[in-house]
């Protein structure tokens, strides 16, 4: 995740990305991989590389059960 964010920043040229979307592409329940990807996005947000995190194709239950919630930033 982090490498992709850094490549996008280099290619596109901004100081930060407005948002990065994490999408579950299969119908299986998210697990450790999802948790690791979400944690990586949270770190990137906290470091100022991205402003927001989008989540697609996940249930409300899954989003509430992540190990480190990603609260909205103002």
Secondary structure as the mmCIF struct_conf table of DSSP 4:
data_model
#
loop_
_struct_conf.conf_type_id
_struct_conf.id
_struct_conf.beg_label_comp_id
_struct_conf.beg_label_asym_id
_struct_conf.beg_label_seq_id
_struct_conf.end_label_comp_id
_struct_conf.end_label_asym_id
_struct_conf.end_label_seq_id
HELX_RH_AL_P HELX_RH_AL_P1 UNK A 2 UNK A 12
BEND BEND1 UNK A 15 UNK A 16
STRN STRN1 UNK A 17 UNK A 23
BEND BEND2 UNK A 26 UNK A 28
HELX_LH_PP_P HELX_LH_PP_P1 UNK A 29 UNK A 30
HELX_RH_AL_P HELX_RH_AL_P2 UNK A 32 UNK A 46
TURN_TY1_P TURN_TY1_P1 UNK A 47 UNK A 48
BEND BEND3 UNK A 49 UNK A 49
STRN STRN2 UNK A 50 UNK A 56
BEND BEND4 UNK A 57 UNK A 57
HELX_RH_AL_P HELX_RH_AL_P3 UNK A 60 UNK A 64
TURN_TY1_P TURN_TY1_P2 UNK A 65 UNK A 65
BEND BEND5 UNK A 67 UNK A 68
#
